[in-house]
Every structure is written in structure tokens, then in C-alpha cells.
Amino acid sequence: MKHYDVFILGTGTAGKLVAHRCIDAGLKVGIIDTRAYGGTCSQRGCDPKKLMLASSEALESARNMKGDGLAGEVSIDWREVYNYARRYTQNIPNNTEAELKGIGVDCYLGDGSFNDEKTFTFKETTITADKFVIATGMKPLELRIPGAEYLLTSEQFFELKDLPEKMIFIGGGYIGMEFSHMMARAGVKVTVIEMTGQILSPFESFTANHLEQCSRDLGIDILLNAQAASVEKENDRFIVKYSLDGILHQITTDLVFNTAGRQPAIKNLKLENADVVTDKKGVVVNEFFQSTSNENFYACGDVSNKNLPLTPLSGLEANIAAKNILGGKHPFVSVIIPSVAFTIPQVAGIGLTEEQATKAGKKFDVFSKDASGWFNNKRINAGCYAYKVLVDQKTGMILGAHIISNEAGETINIFAVAMNHDITFQYLQQTIFTYPSWANDIKSF
């Protein structure tokens, strides 16, 4: 039996930060993970995705500039894309564990659960602690359809060394659309089955609809309002059946991915034994990232039910949780959070959509335009560029901003600064930006 001042479950962004803060304060800290150290984002998510995307971005740029300065054919070598990302991720587990051990954290590997409010067991080991921190993140959402065992997940996508002729993604959210754009540019015939009437459902319909058209132009077959019904294996291929307009259809493909979403990775922890309340979003916490039902438990990162599952928020939440574990009373102060889907072009948004603002009874002006003909877009021969900005009629404050462009993920950060620091849309447009840059286009929004 081992006893700790603080015991942490999860070695991703949130878990590591809490460990560092608590060790710095002189506490005895232990940490455990069920798989390779380092978490999802660095190994099976954001970072390798962006590394793989770099080839697609380069291909798109080269194709767009062919005849206007570039000559010859460019294509994607997926085995090299895989190797490129792998070179980045392969040392993360060992480096992360060595880092934690180096500062004095006891490190464990195993899948365990809670016996009671103070006891966690795994394999032949029993752990007790004064405080527990749940930072186990999320995992792919389980699809309960016949043949679900044939579905691959986003994690297995990063293990693909060779590409098939055809691929289906069940779910047209962030993951499904980002992977679809990579695969289509790599020469794979892609189909997306989306159960709602819009891809990228969290985003403003204006930008999501623009991306839908861009995706179709790329050759991606998008089936909206379609419900996956079953998956059957036939030799080395798969038959995916789905319902659309009350009719059952089917497609034959080489690989099928479940990209329907993610869920908190807490099922096996038996948190109910520790009197820790959870909901479908994760561990229910207060403004201190402390369990609302057990004051000795904290949850931060994607597994808490407080915020969107985004890596920058994981670090922010972990820092607040650590301060409170160390005896403070530091509440989470609400921030307005930007988000981006790294398709090509990118789709980014912050604040309210037009539908949300209308339902909230806001009085606002809409500044919206297709900017595909503007200089920055024409300079690189890109396709879609459009924006929508919602401005409060009384205060002049920005209620929401939504952009689709090759640099939407960067431009939206300008709006994040403005909205979190009470800068009106008028003052933002009066700011002197570098010219001619994408940020400078805001002056013409």
C-alpha cells in the first residue's frame, strides 16, 4: 500500500501540470496512466494531426499555384507522412515519464478503479491519498450498431501506414471532416455519414455550409441526415448500411472510421464508489474544479464537465485545480473561447452563432460577406473565403465571429483578444495591422 498527498489519474496536459505544481509545493505525488505516458493530444490527436496535415497544405498550395509560378506534379506519399508524424510522437511516452520521475513523482501504469473515497487499486497495488485528481481525458464515443467491432477510431487513424481506395467516416464533426480532407487530397475516395443536417454542427451554419460545398468540390461525398445502421464484413471489405429519407442504403468500402464524437474516459474507474458524481460530459465540478459531491476529488482537462474539451483549457483548468488543492480558493473565470476545424480551408468561430444570438433575444447587426475575391485569397489562388460577425447594436461589442479561410485559425485569435478584453468592433477595425495580412482584412469586415 502506498499513500500520497495527491494522486493523479492521467498523464496528459492537465495531469502533468498538476503534478508539477504539487511537487513544487513539496507534496508527495503519484500518477498513473492506462497507456503510454503523454496523453491524447501529443500522441493520438492535435499534434500528429497537424503534422500530417502539413503535407496536405503543401499539396494544396502547390496545386493552386501551378501555372502561376510552380510547375510539375506533386503528390502525397502517405508512408512518409506517417513516418514524419511518428518521428515526433515516438519519444513522448519515455520523455514524459522520465520528466515526471525526474521531479520526484512516483509513476505507475495500469487500469484500476476506486474501492472507496480514499482507496484506488490496480493490479496488485493499493493506493490511498488525501486528494485525487481525475485527468483521464476522453475516448472515442461507442456506436451501438451491429458490426460496431469493425469500426476504427481516430487513434487507429494515426497508425495507418498505407491507404486504401475507399474510406467512410461516420460523423462529420471536427475529426471526421479534418481526416476527410487529408484523405481526399491523398487520393482516397471518401464518404461522410452525418446524422444531422449540418457538418461541423457546433459551428455557425454560414461557415459550415461553405465548407460543405468546398468538401464536395474536393470529391468528398457527404450524406446529411443519414443514420448509420450496421457494418458487415465481406471478405476484406465492409458493407455499411445507413438510413436516409426512410430508405435503407448501403456502401461498400475498405475502411470504416467511427468519428461520431468522444466521451469522458471514466467508465472503468467506478467513481460512484468514491461518491463522485458524473454526467455525460464528465466529472461534475464546481468553479474550483472540485467534485461537487466529494471535496477531496478534483477533475480537470477534457474529463471535467466545465468547458469545451480543448488543450489550452486543459492547462488553464489544471492550474486552477492545483492552486485549490494547495489551499487556495481560486475560481474559474469565464472566458470566451475560439475554436477551429483544421480542414482546408479552415473553419473558425468564437462566441454566439446567429441562431444562438437570436434565441437569446440579442439585438445585433450582421456583417457578412463572401470574400473569395479579396487580395489575400487571390494571392494564393485559394478557394473559399467568407466571414460573419455579429455586433451588439447598443454596445458595439462583438457577440460572435465566424470565418472560413486558409488562415481562419489565426484570424479568429484577433477576435478572441477583442471579445475577452471588451474591445468594440469599431475599435478593432481602427487598429493598425500589418499589410497586406489576413488580420488586416478585419478592417474591411
Buried (B, 14 or more C-beta within 10 A) or exposed (E): EBEBBBBBBBBBBBBBBBBBBBBEBEBBBBBBBBBBBBBBBBBBBBBBBBBBBEBBBEBBBBBBBBEEEEEEEEEBEBEEBBEBBBEBBEEBBEEBBEBBEEEEBBBBBEEBBBBEBBBBBBEEEBBBBBBBBBBBBBBBBEBEBEBBEBBBBBBBBBEBEEBBEBBBBBBBBBBBBBBBBBBBBBEBBBBBBBBEEBBBBEBBBBBBBBBBEBBEEBEBBBBBEBBBBBBBEEEEBBBBBBBEEEEEBEBEBBBBBBBBBBBBBBEEBBBEBBBBBBEEBBBBBBBBBBBEBBEBBBBBBBBBBBBEBBBEBBBBBBBBBBBBBBEEEBEBEEEBBBBBBBBBBBBBBBBBBBEBBEEEEBEBEEBBBEBBEBEBBEEBBBBBBBBBBBBBEEEBBBBBBBBBBBBBBBBBBBBBEBBBEEBBBEEBBEBEBEEEEBBBBBEEB
